[in-house]
Amino acid sequence: MKIKDIITVLEEMAPLAYAEDFDNVGLLVGNPETESTGILVCHDALENVIEEAKTKNCNLVVCFHPILFSGIKKITGKNYVERAILKAIKNDIAIYAVHTALDNHLQGVNKIFSHALGLINTRILIPKQQFIQKLVTYTVPDNAEKVRNAMFEAGAGTIGNYDNCSFNSEGFFTFKGNEKSNPVIGEKGKLHTGTEIKIEVIFEKHLQSRVLKALLTNHIYEEVAYEIYDLQNAHQNIGLGMIGELENEMDEKEFLLYAKDIMIARGIRHSAFTGKKIKKVAVLGGSGSFAIKNAIQAGADAFLTADLKYHQFYEAENKLLLADIGHFESERYTKNYIVDYLRKKILNFAIILSEENTNPVKYL
């Protein structure tokens, strides 16, 4: 199996189009045409993890955090990033990162976080904006079903738990082809009138080229009329963070001790107790201070995230319990999820969970 074949599976799990614009996801080091000897899944592709991959005969490291995040102009081994890259290149080990592509997935990082805490009735906390487009096209009734089905097959027409969604209306058309035209219906140089079906479908914007190819390949007209619009609708199944409910409400201290135990946190920094019971909980794995207001607006009793600064604890405003459980801790079970996913999709292949603890934060 080539690395590119594994990448196909990884992109099904965490489509790269879901990633945030600032991120650096996908294949960071290596040749996709290389035959893979095994996959090592880790949290961070540090130098010791690359050594582990070498020892375990894995030439593909799948990591959560991208080891290459910002641009570099030299690779001389002067820091931990460059040393890891040099070691990977020297040993022909490829590195692939998922990061916010998995953060934003409905079944990704924050679903894993929520599941660990036992939250039910979960939904995305911050749905992704400007990610949906609508295509409008026109064709004769006899061609409408073929065009619709082709666009559905390309990924259009999916809304939440529903697929094959479209709106169709009937209208009256006119056209007259010039001498260079080759009309399928009517004659060149003569005005032709008739009935057309207007078809409207929505799709995730990264599917635009596939949907257009399906339309143009299956439409009978020489010239295909279509329009594409960017929609303001938020995508309810893609986005950052998640909010759900505990089956049974807890006291604030009881809840923090529960979260500490479940997420194996060495300590939790938190805002002042509000005196309220905890039932509705928002989570955001990794650095999530930007979502404090979203958690409050969503009516959360508590918000668990990481990397909070001193003044950000004031933003709780006694409206919710704000807790920093640690960056690594909030994403702790992500690599286990990736391993389980790959083992279900790729059978009889070496897929190994890294034994290295790459959490850079230590506690006394």
C-alpha positions as CSV (number, residue, x, y, z in Angstrom):
1,M,0.0,0.0,0.0
2,K,1.4,3.4,-1.0
3,I,1.3,6.4,1.3
4,K,-1.1,8.1,-1.1
5,D,-3.6,5.3,-0.5
6,I,-3.4,5.9,3.3
7,I,-3.8,9.6,2.7
8,T,-7.1,8.9,0.9
9,V,-8.4,7.2,4.1
10,L,-7.1,10.0,6.3
11,E,-8.8,12.6,4.2
12,E,-12.1,10.7,4.6
13,M,-11.7,10.9,8.3
14,A,-10.6,14.5,8.4
15,P,-11.1,16.4,5.0
16,L,-8.4,19.0,4.6
17,A,-11.0,21.5,3.4
18,Y,-12.4,21.5,7.0
19,A,-9.1,22.9,8.4
20,E,-8.8,26.5,9.5
21,D,-7.0,28.8,7.1
22,F,-4.1,29.4,9.5
23,D,-3.3,25.7,9.8
24,N,-0.8,23.5,8.0
25,V,-2.4,20.1,7.5
26,G,-1.8,17.1,5.2
27,L,1.4,15.5,4.0
28,L,4.2,17.7,5.5
29,V,7.2,15.5,4.7
30,G,7.7,12.6,2.3
31,N,6.7,11.2,-1.1
32,P,3.1,10.0,-1.5
33,E,4.2,7.4,-4.0
34,T,6.4,5.6,-1.5
35,E,5.2,2.1,-0.4
36,S,4.3,2.2,3.3
37,T,5.8,-0.2,5.8
38,G,3.6,0.8,8.7
39,I,1.9,3.7,10.4
40,L,2.8,5.2,13.7
41,V,0.1,7.5,15.2
42,C,1.1,10.2,17.7
43,H,0.2,13.5,19.2
44,D,3.3,15.4,18.2
45,A,5.9,14.3,15.6
46,L,9.0,15.1,17.7
47,E,12.5,13.7,17.2
48,N,11.9,10.8,19.7
49,V,8.7,9.9,18.0
50,I,10.5,9.7,14.6
51,E,13.1,7.4,16.3
52,E,10.2,5.3,17.6
53,A,8.8,5.0,14.1
54,K,12.2,4.0,12.8
55,T,12.5,1.3,15.5
56,K,9.0,-0.1,14.8
57,N,9.6,-0.1,11.0
58,C,6.9,2.6,10.3
59,N,7.7,5.0,7.5
60,L,4.6,7.1,7.9
61,V,3.9,9.1,11.1
62,V,0.4,10.4,11.4
63,C,0.4,13.2,14.0
64,F,-2.3,15.5,15.4
65,H,-0.3,18.7,15.7
66,P,1.7,19.7,12.6
67,I,5.4,19.7,13.3
68,L,5.8,22.3,10.5
69,F,3.4,25.1,11.3
70,S,5.0,28.4,10.2
71,G,7.3,28.9,7.3
72,I,11.0,28.0,7.7
73,K,13.9,29.0,5.3
74,K,16.6,26.7,6.6
75,I,16.7,23.2,8.1
76,T,20.0,23.0,10.1
77,G,18.8,21.2,13.2
78,K,19.0,24.3,15.4
79,N,15.6,23.6,17.1
80,Y,13.2,20.7,17.9
81,V,11.2,21.3,14.7
82,E,14.3,21.2,12.4
83,R,15.8,18.2,14.2
84,A,12.5,16.2,13.8
85,I,12.3,17.0,10.1
86,L,16.0,16.2,9.5
87,K,15.6,12.8,11.2
88,A,12.4,12.0,9.2
89,I,14.1,12.9,5.9
90,K,17.2,11.0,6.7
91,N,15.2,7.8,7.5
92,D,12.7,8.2,4.7
93,I,9.8,8.7,7.1
94,A,6.8,10.7,6.0
95,I,4.8,12.9,8.3
96,Y,1.1,13.7,7.9
97,A,-0.9,16.1,10.2
98,V,-4.6,16.3,10.8
99,H,-5.0,19.1,13.4
100,T,-8.0,21.4,12.7
101,A,-9.3,19.2,9.9
102,L,-10.2,16.8,12.7
103,D,-11.0,19.6,15.1
104,N,-13.8,20.8,12.9
105,H,-15.2,17.4,12.1
106,L,-18.5,16.4,13.7
107,Q,-17.0,13.1,14.9
108,G,-13.6,14.7,15.6
109,V,-11.6,16.1,18.5
110,N,-14.5,17.7,20.4
111,K,-16.8,14.8,19.9
112,I,-14.1,12.6,21.4
113,F,-13.7,15.1,24.3
114,S,-17.5,15.1,24.8
115,H,-17.8,11.4,24.6
116,A,-15.1,10.9,27.3
117,L,-17.1,13.2,29.6
118,G,-20.3,11.3,28.8
119,L,-22.1,14.3,27.3
120,I,-25.3,13.6,25.5
121,N,-27.4,15.7,23.0
122,T,-24.2,17.2,21.6
123,R,-23.9,19.8,18.8
124,I,-21.2,22.0,17.3
125,L,-20.5,25.1,19.4
126,I,-19.2,27.4,16.6
127,P,-20.6,26.2,13.3
128,K,-18.3,27.0,10.3
129,Q,-19.2,30.1,8.3
130,Q,-19.0,30.7,4.6
131,F,-18.6,27.1,3.8
132,I,-21.8,26.4,1.8
133,Q,-22.5,27.2,-1.8
134,K,-25.6,26.9,-3.9
135,L,-25.7,26.0,-7.6
136,V,-28.7,26.8,-9.8
137,T,-29.0,25.3,-13.3
138,Y,-31.6,24.7,-16.0
139,T,-32.4,21.8,-18.3
140,V,-35.2,20.2,-20.1
141,P,-37.5,17.8,-18.1
142,D,-36.1,14.7,-19.8
143,N,-32.5,15.5,-18.6
144,A,-33.4,16.8,-15.1
145,E,-33.2,13.5,-13.2
146,K,-29.8,12.6,-14.8
147,V,-28.3,15.9,-13.9
148,R,-29.7,15.9,-10.4
149,N,-28.4,12.4,-9.6
150,A,-25.0,13.1,-11.0
151,M,-24.6,16.2,-8.8
152,F,-25.9,14.2,-5.8
153,E,-23.2,11.5,-6.5
154,A,-20.6,14.3,-6.5
155,G,-21.6,15.4,-3.0
156,A,-24.3,18.0,-3.7
157,G,-27.6,18.0,-2.0
158,T,-26.6,16.8,1.5
159,I,-28.1,18.7,4.5
160,G,-27.4,17.2,7.9
161,N,-29.0,13.8,8.1
162,Y,-30.6,14.2,4.6
163,D,-29.2,13.7,1.1
164,N,-30.5,14.0,-2.5
165,C,-31.9,17.4,-1.5
166,S,-32.9,19.8,-4.2
167,F,-35.5,22.4,-5.2
168,N,-37.0,22.1,-8.6
169,S,-39.4,24.5,-10.4
170,E,-40.7,24.7,-13.9
171,G,-40.3,27.6,-16.3
172,F,-40.4,28.9,-19.8
173,F,-37.2,29.3,-21.8
174,T,-36.2,30.9,-25.1
175,F,-33.0,30.7,-27.2
176,K,-31.7,31.2,-30.7
177,G,-28.4,29.7,-31.8
178,N,-26.1,31.4,-34.3
179,E,-24.6,29.7,-37.3
180,K,-21.7,28.3,-35.2
181,S,-24.1,26.7,-32.7
182,N,-24.9,23.0,-32.5
183,P,-28.2,22.9,-30.5
184,V,-29.4,19.5,-29.2
185,I,-33.0,20.7,-29.5
186,G,-34.3,23.3,-32.0
187,E,-32.5,24.5,-35.1
188,K,-29.6,27.0,-35.4
189,G,-30.7,30.5,-36.5
190,K,-34.3,29.9,-35.3
191,L,-36.0,31.0,-32.1
192,H,-36.9,28.1,-29.9
193,T,-39.2,28.1,-26.9
194,G,-40.1,25.4,-24.4
195,T,-40.3,24.2,-20.8
196,E,-37.2,23.8,-18.6
197,I,-36.7,22.6,-15.0
198,K,-34.7,24.9,-12.7
199,I,-32.6,22.8,-10.3
200,E,-31.1,24.2,-7.1
201,V,-28.7,22.3,-4.9
202,I,-26.3,23.2,-2.1
203,F,-22.8,21.7,-1.4
204,E,-19.7,22.3,0.7
205,K,-17.5,24.7,-1.3
206,H,-14.5,22.4,-1.6
207,L,-16.7,20.1,-3.7
208,Q,-17.4,22.8,-6.3
209,S,-15.1,21.4,-9.1
210,R,-16.6,17.9,-8.6
211,V,-20.2,19.2,-8.7
212,L,-19.5,21.3,-11.8
213,K,-17.8,18.4,-13.6
214,A,-20.9,16.2,-12.8
215,L,-23.2,18.9,-14.2
216,L,-21.3,19.6,-17.4
217,T,-20.7,15.9,-18.1
218,N,-24.4,14.9,-17.7
219,H,-26.1,18.0,-19.2
220,I,-27.3,17.7,-22.8
221,Y,-26.9,21.3,-23.8
222,E,-24.0,22.6,-25.8
223,E,-23.9,25.7,-23.5
224,V,-24.9,25.0,-19.9
225,A,-26.3,27.8,-17.9
226,Y,-25.6,27.8,-14.2
227,E,-25.0,30.1,-11.3
228,I,-23.1,29.6,-8.0
229,Y,-23.7,31.6,-4.9
230,D,-21.9,31.8,-1.5
231,L,-24.4,31.3,1.3
232,Q,-24.3,33.0,4.7
233,N,-25.8,29.9,6.3
234,A,-23.6,28.3,9.0
235,H,-22.7,24.7,8.5
236,Q,-24.2,23.0,11.6
237,N,-22.1,19.8,11.2
238,I,-18.7,21.4,10.8
239,G,-17.0,23.7,13.2
240,L,-15.1,24.2,16.4
241,G,-16.1,23.1,19.9
242,M,-19.1,21.2,21.1
243,I,-21.8,21.6,23.7
244,G,-23.9,18.9,25.3
245,E,-25.4,17.8,28.6
246,L,-24.4,15.6,31.5
247,E,-26.9,12.8,32.2
248,N,-27.0,14.0,35.8
249,E,-26.2,17.4,37.0
250,M,-23.2,17.9,39.4
251,D,-21.9,20.4,41.9
252,E,-19.1,22.5,40.5
253,K,-16.3,21.0,42.5
254,E,-17.7,17.5,41.9
255,F,-17.7,18.2,38.2
256,L,-14.1,19.5,38.1
257,L,-12.9,16.4,40.0
258,Y,-14.8,14.2,37.6
259,A,-13.3,16.0,34.5
260,K,-9.8,15.8,36.1
261,D,-10.1,12.1,36.6
262,I,-11.6,11.4,33.1
263,M,-9.1,13.5,31.2
264,I,-6.2,12.4,33.5
265,A,-5.3,16.1,34.2
266,R,-2.6,16.8,36.8
267,G,-4.4,20.0,37.8
268,I,-7.3,22.3,36.7
269,R,-7.2,26.1,36.7
270,H,-10.7,27.5,37.0
271,S,-12.7,30.7,37.5
272,A,-14.7,31.5,40.6
273,F,-17.5,29.1,41.5
274,T,-20.9,30.4,40.5
275,G,-22.9,28.4,43.0
276,K,-24.9,26.8,40.2
277,K,-25.3,23.1,39.3
278,I,-23.4,21.9,36.2
279,K,-25.6,20.3,33.5
280,K,-24.9,21.9,30.2
281,V,-21.2,21.7,29.3
282,A,-19.2,23.2,26.4
283,V,-15.8,21.9,25.4
284,L,-13.1,22.9,23.0
285,G,-9.9,20.9,22.7
286,G,-6.7,22.9,22.6
287,S,-6.5,26.7,22.8
288,G,-10.1,27.8,23.2
289,S,-10.2,31.2,24.9
290,F,-11.8,32.7,21.8
291,A,-14.9,30.6,22.4
292,I,-15.7,31.8,25.9
293,K,-18.4,34.2,24.7
294,N,-19.9,31.5,22.4
295,A,-20.1,29.1,25.4
296,I,-21.9,31.8,27.5
297,Q,-24.3,32.6,24.6
298,A,-25.1,28.9,24.2
299,G,-26.1,28.7,27.9
300,A,-23.3,26.5,29.1
301,D,-22.9,26.0,32.8
302,A,-19.2,25.1,32.3
303,F,-16.7,25.5,29.6
304,L,-13.6,23.2,29.4
305,T,-10.7,24.2,27.3
306,A,-7.0,25.0,27.6
307,D,-4.3,27.7,27.4
308,L,-6.4,30.4,29.2
309,K,-4.6,33.6,30.2
310,Y,-5.0,35.4,33.5
311,H,-7.5,38.1,32.4
312,Q,-9.5,35.6,30.4
313,F,-10.8,34.0,33.6
314,Y,-12.6,37.3,34.3
315,E,-14.6,36.8,31.1
316,A,-16.6,34.1,32.9
317,E,-18.5,37.0,34.5
318,N,-20.1,34.6,37.0
319,K,-22.2,33.3,34.1
320,L,-20.4,29.9,33.9
321,L,-17.6,27.9,35.3
322,L,-14.5,28.3,33.1
323,A,-11.8,25.6,33.4
324,D,-8.4,25.1,31.8
325,I,-7.6,21.4,32.0
326,G,-4.4,21.5,29.9
327,H,-3.8,21.5,26.1
328,F,-2.5,18.0,25.8
329,E,-5.1,16.7,28.3
330,S,-8.0,18.2,26.3
331,E,-6.9,16.3,23.2
332,R,-5.6,13.2,25.1
333,Y,-7.8,10.6,23.3
334,T,-7.4,11.9,19.8
335,K,-4.6,9.7,18.7
336,N,-6.5,6.6,20.0
337,Y,-9.4,7.6,17.8
338,I,-7.2,7.9,14.8
339,V,-5.7,4.5,15.4
340,D,-9.2,2.9,15.8
341,Y,-10.4,4.6,12.6
342,L,-7.4,3.5,10.5
343,R,-7.6,-0.1,11.8
344,K,-11.3,-0.3,10.8
345,K,-10.5,1.0,7.3
346,I,-7.1,-0.6,6.6
347,L,-7.1,-4.3,7.5
348,N,-4.0,-6.5,8.0
349,F,-1.6,-3.6,8.2
350,A,0.7,-2.3,10.9
351,I,-1.0,0.7,12.6
352,I,0.7,1.5,15.9
353,L,-0.2,3.8,18.7
354,S,2.9,5.8,19.8
355,E,4.1,5.1,23.3
356,E,5.8,8.4,23.6
357,N,4.3,11.1,25.9
358,T,4.9,14.4,24.0
359,N,3.2,16.7,26.5
360,P,5.7,19.5,27.0
361,V,4.0,20.7,30.3
362,K,5.3,19.0,33.5
363,Y,3.9,19.3,37.0
364,L,5.8,19.3,40.3
